[in-house]
Amino acid sequence: MRLAINAFRIAGQRTGVRRYLLNLLQRWACENDAFAETILFTNSPLDKAFVALPKNFRVAVIAQGWPGFLWENLALRHHALQADVLFCPAYTIPMGYQGKSVVTIHDATQEMLAKSFSWWSRIRFAPLYRYSARTATKIITDSHVSKRDLLATYSGISQDKITVIHLAPDTQFQPPAEGSCQLEIRRRFLNSTDPFILFVGKMSLRRNIPLLMAAFAALKKLAKLPHKLILVGLNTAQLNLAELALRFEISQDLVHREYVTDEDLVLLYGAADLFVFPSTYEGFSLPILEAMSCGVPVITVNSSALKEIVAEAALLIDEPNVESLAHAMHRVLTDASLRHSMIHRGSARAQQFSWERAARETLRVLQETAAAPMRRTR
């Protein structure tokens, strides 16, 4: 059997779908007899150093330079028919594709929080996500909460069509070693040795960055703590962070970086006193697992899949508001016993997630789909 993969997003910065697909490929490379051939379709040449590919893996550059929508729905739709199954790791399959397909729909955010997206995003993506959910042979999603939401929002899809496969933190995310360069990282990012609170992720509206900044400002006034706040992630909501910082009087205590390397991200987690993720909806959250893997206590919201991910390992707030978030941060930063317990429980919880298991379960879905008779399921 032959496997085709939509590898369009595998180039560029190692975030999101690229990280997801790379982790799968790195494990599948050790299972080189699962398919007779695995074809990675892209629109530009890849640096093969990103993963050691066995002989039965090959990269096929098609429609070089085409934009993603045309590339997927015209070029990929045609070329992928040479395989027994097409794997699409990012929400959509080609429109009109006649072969068997498996799509990973990581969450139902477009449907659950439609008003948090621009009108253009809703017009551009929501119909494609809906079409792909209903037309793909099988769906993989990241959490049981996401499965529930997909079944609720995409009517007519059967439960058997959706398989839940949890993601996992990269193995590089580990607690800092004795004598590590925590002070150096603080100096490099803060120009001081002050401790800091960390957020990592795209700054979309549902992640409540203004609320986090306001709660941080309230914490500073309440407890006179020396901490700074570091935000790492693309400002997709186009927030005026400088204006917000002025309003909350934290301009000297706020640092924003749109992107950092994986190496620096590991060091930032390791040097942070606290990781805060005040999102109202997630289908999953790799940053939370990465933080817990690095021995950082986590505060997040008791909603969506976040409770499913952290279990009893994080401090959960029921409602993301300034008072509750500031109080939670103060508790964790000033209660040594609580911090120690959260670090221990977080590390143990993160170890329950495995890319090896995720890759193995994903491969099984792909093999079963490829071997099954051709039929349309809903």
N, C-alpha and C positions, 0 to 999 in steps of 0.2 A: 504493500500500500504506500501511497505517496501523500505527504502532508504539505500544504501550502500555507504560508504565514504572511499576513499583512504586516510588513516590517517598516512601514513608512515612517513611523515615529522613532525609529531606533537611532537616528542621527540626532546630534545636538546635545543639549545639557541633560545630565543624568537625573531627570525628575520624572515623576508620574509614570506614564505608560512605558517609557523607555526603561526605567528601572525594573518595572514588572516583567517586561519581556526579556530583558537581559538575565534576570535571575532564573527564569524558566529555561532559557537556552543554555545557561551554564550547567544546569543539572541534566537537561536532555542530552547534552553532548556526551554524557557518560552512559546514556541509554541508546547507543547508536544503532541498535537493531530493532527499535520500536517501529520505525517506518523504513521502507527500502530507500526512500529519498525524502529529504525535507528541504523545501525551497523557500528561501526568504526573499520575498518580492519587495523591492525598494524603488525609489525614483532617483537615487543617487548612489554612487559607490560607497561601500562601507569600509571602515578600518577593521580588517579582520583580526586585529590584535585584541579587540574587545572581548572575544571569547574564542577558545581553541575549538574550531569546528572540525568534526570528523569528516571522513571522505564522502559520506552519504548526505552531507549538508552542502548546499550551494546557495550563493547569492545571485539573484536574477534582477538586474537593473532594467526596468521597463519604463517607457515614457519619461525619460530623464528630464527633470526640471518641471514637470507638470505640477500644478497646484493640487493639494490633497483631494478636494472634492472630485475633480475631473479624473485624477489618477485612479482613485478607488472605484468610481462608478463606470468608468470606461475601460481603462487599461487593465486593472486588476480583475475586473469582472470577466474579461475575456481570457486572460492568461491563467487564472487560477483553476479553470476547468480541467486542466491537465492533471490535477491532483484528485485524490479520493475524498479529501475534506479540506476546507479552508478554515484557518483559525484567525479570527480578528480580535485583537486584544483591547480594543478601545471603542466600545459602545455600538459600532455600526458595521454592517456588511454591505457589499455593493448592491445597489438597487437593481432588481431584475436578475440577480445571480441565480442560476439554475442548478448548481451543485449543492452538495451537503456542506453545512457550515456550522461552526461553533463560535459564538461571540461572547466576550466578557463584557457585561454591563455592570460596572463597578458599583453603581448606586442608582437611585431613582430621583436624584436631586432636581433634575429638570422638571419633573412632574410634581414632586412634593413641595418644592419652593419656587414655583414658576415666577412669582413676582420679584424674586431676588435676581433674576436674569434680565438683561436688556431685551427689548422687543426684537432686535435683530438676532440675538442668540436663540430666542424662543422660535422664531420663524426658521432659522437656519438649521438648528440641531434637533429640536424636539420631534418633528415629524420623522427624521431619520432614525432616531432612537426607537420611536414607536414602531416604525416599519421593521427595523432589525429585530426587535424583541418578538414580534409576531411571525416573522418570516424565517429566521434562523432555525436550523434543525435543533440545536441545543443552546442553552444559555448557561454561562458560569457567572456567579456573582460572589462578592467578597464576604458577605455576612448573612445570617438568618434574618436580620432586620431588613436588609436590602431585598432578599427574596420575598418577604412579606409585602414590602412596598411595591415591588414589581408586579406581583400578582394582583395587588389592589388597584394599581394605576393602568396596567395594560390588560384590559379585560379579555377574557377568552383563552388566556395562556394556562396550560395545565401545570400543576405542581411538579410533575415528573420531568418536565422540560428543563427545569432549573436545578443546577447543582451548586451548593454552597462550598466554596474552597477559600479558607482564610489565607491571607497573605502573611508575610513574616518580615522581621527586620534583617538586613544584611548582617553577615557574620562579623563585619568590621566594627559594628556598633557594640562596644564592650566598655566596662568600667575603666576609668583611667588607671594606668599603672602607678605604682609608688614612684614619687619623684617626677611625675609627668609635668608638662609645661603649662599648667593652668594659669600661672601668673603671666607667662608670656602671651597666652591667648588673650587674657584680659587687657594687657597693655596694647596688643595689636588691634583689638576691636574697640576698646574704650579709651585708650590713651591714659589708663589708670589701672590700679590693681583692685578696684572696687568689685564686689560680688555683683552678680546679675541674675535676672529672671529672663527666661528665653521663650520665644514663640517661633515655630517653624511651620510654614505652609503658605499656600497662596492666600492672599488677603482678600478673599471674597466676602460679600456682605454677611453671609451666615456665620462667619467666624468672629464677628463682633470685635474688631480691632479697636474702634473708638471706645467701646465699653472697657476693654482691657486697659487702654491708656488711662481712662478716667479712674478705674479701680486702682491702678498703679499709683496715680497721683494721690488718691485718697489714702493709700497705704503709706506713702512717704510722709504725708501730713500727720497721720495717726501715730506712726511708730518711729519716725525720724531714722529709718533704716538707710544704710549707705548704698543700697542696691540701685543698679541701672536696669533698663529694659532693652533687650535686643530683639528685634523683629527680623526674621529671615524669610523672604518669600516675595514673589511677584505681587505688585500692588494692582491686582486685577480689578478691584472695585474703584480704582483711581481716587483713593482717599487723599486729601490734602494733609499729609502727616505733619508737615511743618506748622500749619495753622492749628491743627489739633493740639500739637505739643505746646504751642504758645498759650492756647486757651487753658490747658490743664497745668501750665507752669512746670513742664518737665522737659523743656528743650535741651537742657544740659544733661539729661539723664536718659535720652532716647537715642538708639542707633538702629538704622534700617539698612539691611543689605538685601538686594533682590536675589542674589545667588552667591553661594559659597561652594567650594569644592567639597567632595565627599570627605577628604582628609580633614579639612577645617571644620566640617559639620560634626564629625566625631569628636574633635577637640572642644568645640563649643558645648556640645552636650555634656562632656566630661567636666567642663569648668563651670557649668551653670549650677546655681543653688536650687533652682525650681523651674519646671516646665509647665506652662499654662496654655491650655487649648480650649477657649470658651465658645466652642461651636454649638449651634442649635441643631444642626443636622449633618450627619456623616454616614456614608455606607461602610466606611472603614477608616482607619487612621494609622498610616505607617509612622508618622512622626511621634505619636504617643508610644508605640512599641520601641522605636529607636531610643527615645529618652529613657524609658524604663530599662532597656538593655544596657544603657550606659550608667545606670545607677543614679538617675535623677528622679526625685519625687515629682509626681504629676497631679495637676488639678485639671479637671475637665467637667463636662456637663452630663447630668444623668438623663440622657436622651439619645434617641436613634441607636446606632450601633456602638456608641462609645461605651456604654455599660457592658455590652457583650464583649468588647475587647479587653477592658481593664478588670472586669469582675470586681474583686474586693481589693485590688492593688493600688487604686488611686483615690484621691479625695474628690468626691462628686458633689457638685452643687446642683440643687434642683432647678433653680431658675437663674440664668445669667443676668445679674444686675450688679451695679457698682458695689453696693453694700456687702452682698454675699460673697462676691469675688475678692474684695479687699480683705474681708474677714478670713476667708480661706487661706489667702496668701500669708497673712499675718500668722495664722496658726502654724502653718508648715515651717515658716522661716524662724519661728521663735520657740518651737517645741522640739527639742532634740530627740526625745523618745519617739514622737510621732514621725519625725523625719527618718530615723533609723528603721522603724517598722515599715514605712512606705518604700524605702529603698530596697529592703529585703523582699517584700511582697512583689514589688514591681519587677525586680530581676527574675524572680521565680515565675511570674506570670508570662513574661516575655519569652522565656525558654520553652513555653508550651507551644509556640508558633514556629513552624519549620518550613523553609523553602524547599527542602527535599520532599517533604510530604505534599506541599502545594504542587510542585512540579509533577510528582508521581500521580496525584489525583487528576490533574489537568490532562496529563498524557493518557490516562485511562479513558476519560471522556472522549478525547479525540480518536483514540483507537476504536472504541465502541461505536462512535458515530460513523467512522470510515467504513467499518465492517457491516453496518446495518443496511438493510434494503433502503433504497431511495424513497423517501416519502416526506410530505410536508406535515409538520406538527404545529400545534398552537398551544 
